[in-house]
Amino acid sequence: MSLMSAYAGSAGTGRRLGRLLENDGNPVLIVAMDQGLAGVPGDFSRPEETIRGVLAAEPHGILLSAGMARQVAPLLAHRGAPGLVVAIDVAAHEGLRGAGPVVAHASAFGVEEAVRLGADAVKTMLLLGREDQADQLQNMRYLAETAEACHRWEVPLMVELYLWGAKVPDDPAARAELGRDGARIAVELGADLLKVEYGPDAAAFGELVSQSPVPVLMLGGPKRGTSRDIVDVVIAAADAGAAGITMGRNVWQRPDPARMIHAVTVALATRDADAAMAELGSD
């Protein structure tokens, strides 16, 4: 089903989804830069400078917190600017800067603020594997209320499946099963887009994508070892049917973020790892 036919009854949602995801039939790259909600990430201590460098490479989209989107709004106020996804909630971890299991979740901004900022989509989290079912239910209620607000304002809701609860299993198969459950729950609560980790099981990711009634984007996750590792997983996710890639540290923590963006863009368009690596030169 095309985006146009899927949202024929919601002109605003359809327009925003099209702006964010339509890319001549190729999956899109959305650079995730909302990690500052947990503190100061490594290599991101000068946010405007880093964001300028990323934008210069012309990714298809960028993911920012509402506060940072407001700070850099002039950088996005021109024809041809990337699609904007605004993160509006936060998760607190047991340790500093996102270390350890999640212990709390809260709203940080409202949907109306994201709309005022010109967002093409709003991003929230479904925290999976929480110890307390009451906390899980509160998170689900928040997602449902956020989905209602998003649909009222005709802005798509992207839900990130956040597998950081204390009860998230270590076994890859069990973790993938929890991810599939989370994807279904998110859609039932009103998600228009899913942000999902690829994981070690390519077949499990492909099954999730094929079963999802809404577009699925691969979550970039922790920093990977080499540029070739990044290119290979990007191509695998695209081959599995992902509508796009949301990638943060694996872009702006590389030696040359602009070249990494070009490499991922080539990988998504050609599915040719050698062609993508050629964009990186000696990296």
Contacts in CASP RR format, 6 or more apart in sequence:
PFRMAT RR
TARGET T0000
AUTHOR 0000-0000-0000
METHOD contacts of the structure
MODEL  1
MSLMSAYAGSAGTGRRLGRLLENDGNPVLIVAMDQGLAGVPGDFSRPEET
IRGVLAAEPHGILLSAGMARQVAPLLAHRGAPGLVVAIDVAAHEGLRGAG
PVVAHASAFGVEEAVRLGADAVKTMLLLGREDQADQLQNMRYLAETAEAC
HRWEVPLMVELYLWGAKVPDDPAARAELGRDGARIAVELGADLLKVEYGP
DAAAFGELVSQSPVPVLMLGGPKRGTSRDIVDVVIAAADAGAAGITMGRN
VWQRPDPARMIHAVTVALATRDADAAMAELGSD
3 14 0 8 1.000
3 17 0 8 1.000
3 18 0 8 1.000
3 21 0 8 1.000
3 22 0 8 1.000
4 14 0 8 1.000
4 18 0 8 1.000
6 14 0 8 1.000
6 17 0 8 1.000
7 13 0 8 1.000
7 14 0 8 1.000
7 17 0 8 1.000
10 151 0 8 1.000
10 154 0 8 1.000
11 154 0 8 1.000
12 154 0 8 1.000
12 155 0 8 1.000
13 151 0 8 1.000
13 154 0 8 1.000
13 155 0 8 1.000
13 156 0 8 1.000
13 192 0 8 1.000
14 154 0 8 1.000
14 156 0 8 1.000
16 119 0 8 1.000
16 120 0 8 1.000
16 121 0 8 1.000
16 154 0 8 1.000
16 155 0 8 1.000
16 156 0 8 1.000
17 120 0 8 1.000
17 121 0 8 1.000
17 156 0 8 1.000
17 192 0 8 1.000
17 193 0 8 1.000
17 215 0 8 1.000
19 83 0 8 1.000
19 120 0 8 1.000
20 28 0 8 1.000
20 30 0 8 1.000
20 60 0 8 1.000
20 61 0 8 1.000
20 83 0 8 1.000
20 85 0 8 1.000
20 120 0 8 1.000
20 121 0 8 1.000
20 156 0 8 1.000
21 28 0 8 1.000
21 215 0 8 1.000
21 243 0 8 1.000
21 244 0 8 1.000
23 60 0 8 1.000
26 238 0 8 1.000
26 268 0 8 1.000
26 269 0 8 1.000
27 237 0 8 1.000
27 238 0 8 1.000
27 241 0 8 1.000
27 242 0 8 1.000
27 243 0 8 1.000
27 244 0 8 1.000
27 245 0 8 1.000
27 268 0 8 1.000
28 60 0 8 1.000
28 61 0 8 1.000
28 217 0 8 1.000
28 243 0 8 1.000
28 244 0 8 1.000
28 245 0 8 1.000
28 268 0 8 1.000
29 59 0 8 1.000
29 60 0 8 1.000
29 61 0 8 1.000
29 244 0 8 1.000
29 245 0 8 1.000
29 247 0 8 1.000
29 261 0 8 1.000
29 264 0 8 1.000
29 265 0 8 1.000
29 268 0 8 1.000
30 59 0 8 1.000
30 60 0 8 1.000
30 61 0 8 1.000
30 62 0 8 1.000
30 63 0 8 1.000
30 82 0 8 1.000
30 83 0 8 1.000
30 85 0 8 1.000
30 217 0 8 1.000
30 244 0 8 1.000
30 245 0 8 1.000
30 246 0 8 1.000
30 247 0 8 1.000
31 54 0 8 1.000
31 59 0 8 1.000
31 61 0 8 1.000
31 62 0 8 1.000
31 63 0 8 1.000
31 246 0 8 1.000
31 247 0 8 1.000
31 248 0 8 1.000
31 251 0 8 1.000
31 252 0 8 1.000
31 261 0 8 1.000
32 63 0 8 1.000
32 220 0 8 1.000
32 246 0 8 1.000
32 247 0 8 1.000
32 248 0 8 1.000
33 44 0 8 1.000
33 47 0 8 1.000
33 50 0 8 1.000
33 51 0 8 1.000
33 54 0 8 1.000
33 62 0 8 1.000
33 63 0 8 1.000
33 64 0 8 1.000
33 68 0 8 1.000
33 248 0 8 1.000
33 252 0 8 1.000
34 63 0 8 1.000
34 64 0 8 1.000
34 65 0 8 1.000
34 68 0 8 1.000
34 87 0 8 1.000
34 123 0 8 1.000
35 41 0 8 1.000
35 44 0 8 1.000
35 248 0 8 1.000
35 249 0 8 1.000
36 44 0 8 1.000
36 47 0 8 1.000
36 65 0 8 1.000
36 68 0 8 1.000
37 65 0 8 1.000
37 87 0 8 1.000
37 90 0 8 1.000
37 108 0 8 1.000
38 93 0 8 1.000
38 97 0 8 1.000
38 98 0 8 1.000
39 97 0 8 1.000
40 97 0 8 1.000
41 97 0 8 1.000
41 249 0 8 1.000
42 253 0 8 1.000
43 50 0 8 1.000
43 252 0 8 1.000
43 253 0 8 1.000
44 50 0 8 1.000
44 252 0 8 1.000
44 253 0 8 1.000
47 68 0 8 1.000
47 71 0 8 1.000
47 72 0 8 1.000
48 71 0 8 1.000
48 72 0 8 1.000
48 75 0 8 1.000
50 252 0 8 1.000
50 257 0 8 1.000
51 62 0 8 1.000
51 64 0 8 1.000
51 68 0 8 1.000
51 72 0 8 1.000
51 75 0 8 1.000
52 75 0 8 1.000
53 257 0 8 1.000
53 258 0 8 1.000
54 62 0 8 1.000
54 251 0 8 1.000
54 252 0 8 1.000
54 257 0 8 1.000
54 258 0 8 1.000
54 261 0 8 1.000
55 62 0 8 1.000
55 75 0 8 1.000
55 76 0 8 1.000
55 81 0 8 1.000
55 82 0 8 1.000
56 258 0 8 1.000
57 257 0 8 1.000
57 258 0 8 1.000
57 259 0 8 1.000
57 261 0 8 1.000
57 262 0 8 1.000
58 82 0 8 1.000
58 261 0 8 1.000
59 82 0 8 1.000
59 261 0 8 1.000
59 265 0 8 1.000
60 82 0 8 1.000
60 83 0 8 1.000
60 265 0 8 1.000
61 82 0 8 1.000
61 83 0 8 1.000
61 84 0 8 1.000
61 85 0 8 1.000
62 76 0 8 1.000
62 82 0 8 1.000
62 83 0 8 1.000
62 84 0 8 1.000
62 85 0 8 1.000
63 85 0 8 1.000
63 86 0 8 1.000
63 87 0 8 1.000
63 123 0 8 1.000
63 246 0 8 1.000
64 72 0 8 1.000
64 84 0 8 1.000
64 85 0 8 1.000
64 86 0 8 1.000
64 87 0 8 1.000
65 86 0 8 1.000
65 87 0 8 1.000
65 88 0 8 1.000
65 108 0 8 1.000
65 109 0 8 1.000
66 86 0 8 1.000
66 87 0 8 1.000
66 88 0 8 1.000
66 108 0 8 1.000
66 109 0 8 1.000
66 110 0 8 1.000
66 113 0 8 1.000
66 114 0 8 1.000
66 117 0 8 1.000
67 109 0 8 1.000
69 76 0 8 1.000
69 84 0 8 1.000
69 86 0 8 1.000
69 117 0 8 1.000
69 119 0 8 1.000
70 117 0 8 1.000
73 117 0 8 1.000
75 81 0 8 1.000
76 82 0 8 1.000
76 84 0 8 1.000
83 120 0 8 1.000
84 117 0 8 1.000
84 118 0 8 1.000
84 119 0 8 1.000
84 120 0 8 1.000
84 121 0 8 1.000
85 119 0 8 1.000
85 120 0 8 1.000
85 121 0 8 1.000
85 122 0 8 1.000
85 123 0 8 1.000
85 158 0 8 1.000
86 109 0 8 1.000
86 113 0 8 1.000
86 114 0 8 1.000
86 117 0 8 1.000
86 118 0 8 1.000
86 119 0 8 1.000
86 121 0 8 1.000
86 122 0 8 1.000
86 123 0 8 1.000
87 108 0 8 1.000
87 122 0 8 1.000
87 123 0 8 1.000
87 124 0 8 1.000
88 107 0 8 1.000
88 108 0 8 1.000
88 109 0 8 1.000
88 110 0 8 1.000
88 111 0 8 1.000
88 113 0 8 1.000
88 114 0 8 1.000
88 122 0 8 1.000
88 123 0 8 1.000
88 124 0 8 1.000
88 146 0 8 1.000
89 105 0 8 1.000
89 106 0 8 1.000
89 107 0 8 1.000
89 108 0 8 1.000
89 109 0 8 1.000
89 124 0 8 1.000
89 125 0 8 1.000
89 142 0 8 1.000
89 146 0 8 1.000
90 105 0 8 1.000
90 106 0 8 1.000
90 108 0 8 1.000
91 102 0 8 1.000
91 104 0 8 1.000
91 105 0 8 1.000
91 125 0 8 1.000
91 127 0 8 1.000
91 162 0 8 1.000
91 164 0 8 1.000
92 102 0 8 1.000
92 103 0 8 1.000
92 104 0 8 1.000
92 105 0 8 1.000
92 106 0 8 1.000
93 99 0 8 1.000
93 100 0 8 1.000
93 101 0 8 1.000
93 102 0 8 1.000
93 103 0 8 1.000
93 164 0 8 1.000
94 100 0 8 1.000
94 101 0 8 1.000
94 102 0 8 1.000
94 103 0 8 1.000
100 164 0 8 1.000
101 164 0 8 1.000
101 165 0 8 1.000
101 166 0 8 1.000
101 168 0 8 1.000
102 127 0 8 1.000
102 130 0 8 1.000
102 162 0 8 1.000
102 164 0 8 1.000
102 165 0 8 1.000
102 166 0 8 1.000
104 135 0 8 1.000
105 125 0 8 1.000
105 127 0 8 1.000
105 135 0 8 1.000
105 138 0 8 1.000
105 139 0 8 1.000
105 142 0 8 1.000
107 142 0 8 1.000
107 146 0 8 1.000
110 149 0 8 1.000
111 122 0 8 1.000
111 146 0 8 1.000
111 149 0 8 1.000
111 150 0 8 1.000
111 152 0 8 1.000
111 153 0 8 1.000
111 155 0 8 1.000
112 149 0 8 1.000
112 153 0 8 1.000
114 122 0 8 1.000
114 155 0 8 1.000
115 153 0 8 1.000
115 155 0 8 1.000
119 155 0 8 1.000
120 155 0 8 1.000
120 156 0 8 1.000
121 155 0 8 1.000
121 156 0 8 1.000
121 157 0 8 1.000
121 158 0 8 1.000
121 192 0 8 1.000
121 193 0 8 1.000
122 146 0 8 1.000
122 150 0 8 1.000
122 155 0 8 1.000
122 156 0 8 1.000
122 157 0 8 1.000
122 158 0 8 1.000
123 158 0 8 1.000
123 159 0 8 1.000
123 160 0 8 1.000
123 195 0 8 1.000
124 142 0 8 1.000
124 143 0 8 1.000
124 146 0 8 1.000
124 157 0 8 1.000
124 158 0 8 1.000
124 159 0 8 1.000
124 160 0 8 1.000
125 139 0 8 1.000
125 159 0 8 1.000
125 160 0 8 1.000
125 161 0 8 1.000
125 162 0 8 1.000
126 139 0 8 1.000
126 140 0 8 1.000
126 143 0 8 1.000
126 159 0 8 1.000
126 160 0 8 1.000
126 161 0 8 1.000
126 162 0 8 1.000
126 182 0 8 1.000
126 185 0 8 1.000
126 186 0 8 1.000
126 189 0 8 1.000
127 135 0 8 1.000
127 136 0 8 1.000
127 139 0 8 1.000
127 162 0 8 1.000
127 164 0 8 1.000
127 165 0 8 1.000
128 161 0 8 1.000
128 162 0 8 1.000
128 163 0 8 1.000
128 164 0 8 1.000
128 165 0 8 1.000
128 168 0 8 1.000
128 178 0 8 1.000
128 179 0 8 1.000
128 181 0 8 1.000
128 182 0 8 1.000
129 136 0 8 1.000
129 163 0 8 1.000
129 165 0 8 1.000
129 166 0 8 1.000
129 167 0 8 1.000
129 168 0 8 1.000
129 178 0 8 1.000
130 136 0 8 1.000
130 139 0 8 1.000
130 165 0 8 1.000
130 166 0 8 1.000
130 167 0 8 1.000
131 165 0 8 1.000
131 166 0 8 1.000
131 167 0 8 1.000
140 185 0 8 1.000
140 189 0 8 1.000
143 159 0 8 1.000
143 186 0 8 1.000
143 189 0 8 1.000
143 190 0 8 1.000
143 191 0 8 1.000
144 189 0 8 1.000
144 190 0 8 1.000
146 157 0 8 1.000
147 157 0 8 1.000
147 189 0 8 1.000
147 190 0 8 1.000
147 191 0 8 1.000
150 156 0 8 1.000
150 157 0 8 1.000
150 192 0 8 1.000
151 157 0 8 1.000
151 190 0 8 1.000
156 192 0 8 1.000
156 193 0 8 1.000
157 190 0 8 1.000
157 191 0 8 1.000
157 192 0 8 1.000
157 193 0 8 1.000
158 191 0 8 1.000
158 192 0 8 1.000
158 193 0 8 1.000
158 194 0 8 1.000
158 195 0 8 1.000
158 217 0 8 1.000
159 186 0 8 1.000
159 189 0 8 1.000
159 190 0 8 1.000
159 191 0 8 1.000
159 193 0 8 1.000
159 194 0 8 1.000
159 195 0 8 1.000
160 195 0 8 1.000
160 219 0 8 1.000
161 179 0 8 1.000
161 182 0 8 1.000
161 183 0 8 1.000
161 186 0 8 1.000
161 194 0 8 1.000
161 195 0 8 1.000
161 196 0 8 1.000
161 197 0 8 1.000
161 219 0 8 1.000
163 175 0 8 1.000
163 178 0 8 1.000
163 179 0 8 1.000
163 197 0 8 1.000
168 175 0 8 1.000
168 178 0 8 1.000
169 175 0 8 1.000
169 178 0 8 1.000
172 199 0 8 1.000
172 200 0 8 1.000
172 201 0 8 1.000
173 201 0 8 1.000
173 204 0 8 1.000
175 199 0 8 1.000
176 199 0 8 1.000
176 201 0 8 1.000
176 204 0 8 1.000
176 205 0 8 1.000
176 208 0 8 1.000
179 196 0 8 1.000
179 208 0 8 1.000
180 204 0 8 1.000
180 207 0 8 1.000
180 208 0 8 1.000
180 211 0 8 1.000
183 194 0 8 1.000
183 196 0 8 1.000
183 208 0 8 1.000
183 211 0 8 1.000
183 212 0 8 1.000
183 216 0 8 1.000
186 194 0 8 1.000
187 194 0 8 1.000
187 212 0 8 1.000
187 213 0 8 1.000
187 214 0 8 1.000
191 214 0 8 1.000
192 214 0 8 1.000
192 215 0 8 1.000
193 214 0 8 1.000
193 215 0 8 1.000
193 216 0 8 1.000
193 217 0 8 1.000
193 243 0 8 1.000
194 212 0 8 1.000
194 214 0 8 1.000
194 215 0 8 1.000
194 216 0 8 1.000
194 217 0 8 1.000
195 217 0 8 1.000
195 218 0 8 1.000
195 219 0 8 1.000
195 246 0 8 1.000
196 205 0 8 1.000
196 208 0 8 1.000
196 216 0 8 1.000
196 217 0 8 1.000
196 218 0 8 1.000
196 219 0 8 1.000
197 218 0 8 1.000
197 219 0 8 1.000
197 220 0 8 1.000
197 221 0 8 1.000
198 205 0 8 1.000
198 218 0 8 1.000
198 219 0 8 1.000
198 220 0 8 1.000
198 233 0 8 1.000
198 236 0 8 1.000
198 237 0 8 1.000
199 205 0 8 1.000
202 236 0 8 1.000
202 240 0 8 1.000
205 218 0 8 1.000
205 237 0 8 1.000
205 240 0 8 1.000
205 242 0 8 1.000
206 240 0 8 1.000
206 241 0 8 1.000
208 216 0 8 1.000
209 216 0 8 1.000
209 240 0 8 1.000
209 241 0 8 1.000
209 242 0 8 1.000
210 241 0 8 1.000
215 243 0 8 1.000
215 244 0 8 1.000
216 241 0 8 1.000
216 242 0 8 1.000
216 243 0 8 1.000
217 242 0 8 1.000
217 243 0 8 1.000
217 244 0 8 1.000
217 245 0 8 1.000
217 246 0 8 1.000
218 233 0 8 1.000
218 234 0 8 1.000
218 237 0 8 1.000
218 242 0 8 1.000
218 244 0 8 1.000
218 245 0 8 1.000
218 246 0 8 1.000
219 246 0 8 1.000
220 245 0 8 1.000
220 246 0 8 1.000
220 247 0 8 1.000
220 248 0 8 1.000
220 249 0 8 1.000
220 250 0 8 1.000
221 247 0 8 1.000
221 248 0 8 1.000
221 249 0 8 1.000
221 250 0 8 1.000
222 249 0 8 1.000
223 249 0 8 1.000
223 250 0 8 1.000
223 253 0 8 1.000
224 230 0 8 1.000
224 233 0 8 1.000
224 250 0 8 1.000
227 254 0 8 1.000
227 260 0 8 1.000
227 263 0 8 1.000
227 277 0 8 1.000
227 280 0 8 1.000
227 283 0 8 1.000
228 273 0 8 1.000
228 277 0 8 1.000
230 247 0 8 1.000
230 250 0 8 1.000
230 260 0 8 1.000
230 263 0 8 1.000
230 264 0 8 1.000
231 263 0 8 1.000
231 264 0 8 1.000
231 267 0 8 1.000
231 273 0 8 1.000
231 276 0 8 1.000
231 277 0 8 1.000
232 273 0 8 1.000
234 245 0 8 1.000
234 247 0 8 1.000
234 264 0 8 1.000
234 267 0 8 1.000
234 268 0 8 1.000
234 276 0 8 1.000
235 267 0 8 1.000
235 268 0 8 1.000
235 271 0 8 1.000
235 273 0 8 1.000
235 276 0 8 1.000
237 244 0 8 1.000
237 245 0 8 1.000
238 244 0 8 1.000
238 245 0 8 1.000
238 267 0 8 1.000
238 268 0 8 1.000
238 271 0 8 1.000
239 271 0 8 1.000
244 268 0 8 1.000
245 264 0 8 1.000
245 268 0 8 1.000
247 264 0 8 1.000
250 260 0 8 1.000
251 257 0 8 1.000
251 260 0 8 1.000
251 261 0 8 1.000
251 264 0 8 1.000
254 260 0 8 1.000
254 283 0 8 1.000
255 283 0 8 1.000
256 280 0 8 1.000
256 283 0 8 1.000
259 279 0 8 1.000
259 280 0 8 1.000
259 281 0 8 1.000
259 283 0 8 1.000
260 280 0 8 1.000
260 283 0 8 1.000
262 279 0 8 1.000
263 276 0 8 1.000
263 277 0 8 1.000
263 279 0 8 1.000
263 280 0 8 1.000
264 276 0 8 1.000
266 272 0 8 1.000
266 275 0 8 1.000
266 276 0 8 1.000
266 278 0 8 1.000
266 279 0 8 1.000
267 273 0 8 1.000
267 275 0 8 1.000
267 276 0 8 1.000
270 276 0 8 1.000
END
